[in-house]
Amino acid sequence: MQITLAVAKEIYRKAIDTRASDAEGPAWWSQVADEMHDVIAARTLADAAAVIEWWHHDWTVVSDTPRAAAKRIREAARAIRRNS
């Protein structure tokens, strides 16, 4: 699934952080878009979680896991694809 920057933002906000804003800056959002693409394209949920595992430290503060986040990202992408 090819995703635009706007779709990457929508997926991230739906699956990870509803408060993420454009103030994060274009470089940050570009990196997020690349990771959203890689998570969505991953063969398995475990592979998808490995893509974003480096975020794990931040997630442990809110009792989240890379696997749970990868699952939400993939579900958000499917929902957006169905609604487009």
C-alpha positions in Angstrom: 0.0 0.0 0.0 1.5 3.3 -1.1 0.5 6.0 1.4 0.7 9.8 1.1 2.0 11.9 3.9 -1.6 12.9 4.7 -2.7 9.3 5.0 0.4 8.5 7.2 -0.6 11.3 9.5 -4.1 10.0 9.7 -3.0 6.4 10.5 -0.5 7.6 13.1 -3.1 9.8 14.8 -5.7 7.1 14.7 -3.4 4.3 15.9 -0.7 5.9 18.0 -1.2 9.5 19.2 -4.3 11.6 18.5 -2.4 14.7 19.7 0.4 14.5 17.1 0.3 17.8 15.2 1.9 19.2 12.1 4.2 21.1 14.5 6.3 17.9 14.8 7.8 19.1 11.5 8.2 17.7 8.0 11.3 15.6 8.7 9.6 13.9 11.7 6.5 13.2 9.7 8.5 11.9 6.7 10.2 9.4 9.0 6.8 8.4 10.4 5.4 8.0 6.9 8.3 5.7 6.0 7.7 3.6 9.1 3.9 3.5 8.6 4.6 2.1 5.1 7.0 -0.5 6.4 4.6 -1.6 9.1 1.7 -1.9 6.7 3.9 -3.8 4.1 5.4 -6.2 6.7 4.6 -9.9 6.0 3.6 -10.6 9.6 2.6 -8.7 12.7 5.9 -9.8 14.3 7.8 -8.3 11.4 5.7 -5.1 11.6 6.4 -4.8 15.3 10.2 -5.2 14.7 10.0 -2.1 12.4 8.9 0.1 15.2 10.4 -1.6 18.2 12.8 1.3 18.8 9.8 3.3 20.1 9.4 0.7 22.8 10.9 2.8 25.6 8.3 5.5 25.1 5.5 3.0 25.0 6.5 1.3 28.2 5.6 4.5 30.0 2.0 4.0 28.8 2.0 0.2 29.0 2.0 -0.2 25.2 4.0 -2.7 23.1 5.4 -2.6 19.6 3.2 -5.5 18.6 0.0 -3.7 19.9 1.0 -0.5 18.1 1.8 -2.4 14.9 -1.6 -4.1 15.1 -3.4 -0.7 15.5 -1.4 0.8 12.6 -2.3 -2.1 10.3 -5.9 -1.9 11.3 -6.1 1.8 10.8 -4.6 1.5 7.4 -7.1 -1.2 6.4 -10.0 1.0 7.7 -8.7 4.0 5.7 -8.3 1.8 2.6 -11.9 0.5 2.9 -13.2 4.1 3.3 -11.4 5.6 0.4 
